[in-house]
Amino acid sequence: MLFVTRRFGVTGSDAERNLAAEPAIIEKIVERILAMLTTVAVRQQRPLARGTHAKGVCARAQFEVLDVTTGRDRAMAARLAKGIYAKPAIYPRSCASRIPTPM
């Protein structure tokens, strides 16, 4: 299999490496991968996505932070109301989203 990977600059040992040519080889690989990804994105009429296994949306949900101050001990409410739990809100979520923002 090494005969195939040599085309992409992969060698059998460190002694065979061409350190001077590696940056150009890496750049060529990146260009080819981006060209392939762009071709597929255009064909599928979608934006360019990361990697060969682009993440789509597999599930949608809502995460609701309830108001802990209503009918509860104030000390406990103050202790629980930290970070994302600081104020009541509904956060939409999906497999594709990264940072929750309130609706």
Secondary structure, DSSP 8 states (H G I E B T S, - for coil): -HHHHGGGT--SSGGG--TTTHHHHHHHHHHHHHHHHHHHHHHTTS---SSSS------EEEEEE--TTTTS-HHHHHHH--GGGSS-EEEEEESS--S----
